[in-house]
Amino acid sequence: MMVVALLSTVVSTTAFAREFRAADAQNEDYPTVQALEYMGRLVSERTGGRHSIRIFHSRELGEEKDTIRQIRAGAIDLDRINAALIGNLVPTTNALAMPFLFRSVEHLQKVLDGPIGNEILNSFEPYGFVGLAFYDSGARSIYDSVRPIRSVDDMKGLRIRVQQSDLMSEVIKALGAQPVELPYGQVSTALSTKLVDGAENNWPSFVNSGHDKYAKYYTLTQHTMTPEVLVMSLKAWDGLSDDERKIFREAALESSRFMHERWKELEVRSRADAEAAGVKVTTDFDRASFEAATAGIYTKAMRDPATAELIERIRHTE
Ligand code: GTR
């Protein structure tokens, strides 16, 4: 009896114990990676050490776009990606990346924490992955090495790096500049060799990836507030029991709260570091000219009824 009981414990442990591989494009100092580490600790604790998360940061498992392919194939278990990268695949997700849609980060947070956020996380399954949680990314702004951007006219002719997202290319084109889609890992070199004149990102990414060394003008355009998303491959998800799914979901949400508490302060610190390193911040830019230039993006997006409905609901979220 004893032997059987012992054997069955061993079997059930080894049969289901797993190390889940998680990818993140950011490096280990970045808060999303720290959030994943936090989540990993919770998962290990709550599964009595049976499951663990091994994090491959700094694009060790490939650039963001490649990791989406791998997550769909089940080659990676967890992936922390920016929502803009999902938009090419799941068009309604582009609602989260639309220019000048969110009135503030608080407005965005309300949307993500409410039914819309939930619906978006739940809409990925047909594409081979499951949405677990959103992470902060603040607002993205345009930076460059050529001149301060005061109105949309100053964008003319600039080569601006964008994420590998059709929507982001369209936004930069609409602003009169030339979009250059590049994976995150190539942006620093592209800036230093002048392959591009600038890029766009939030303060922590701008500083953490060293772009502030090359782009000395940062304009607070805050043109998008696209959040980060944590997804799990459907293959990994299908292998979990209901209890384990609950553990992963809750740990993901708690890690998102953990990061949220640290994010604001990091944004402030990153901006201060950039300014100390000689970056000039333009705050008095002509926002109306940017909004007018990107109006056509809405006309196009609203042709898809599901996206149109989502955009309307986001606008009406108080
Ligand atoms: C960052 C985001 C990354 C990546 C990057 C980029 O803000 O955290 O996942 O999308 O932007 O611009 O490529």
Boltz pocket constraint, residues with backbone or C-beta under 6 A from the ligand:
constraints:
  - pocket:
      binder: B
      contacts: [[A, 25], [A, 26], [A, 64], [A, 80], [A, 81], [A, 82], [A, 137], [A, 163], [A, 182], [A, 183], [A, 184], [A, 200], [A, 201], [A, 202], [A, 205], [A, 228]]
      max_distance: 6.0
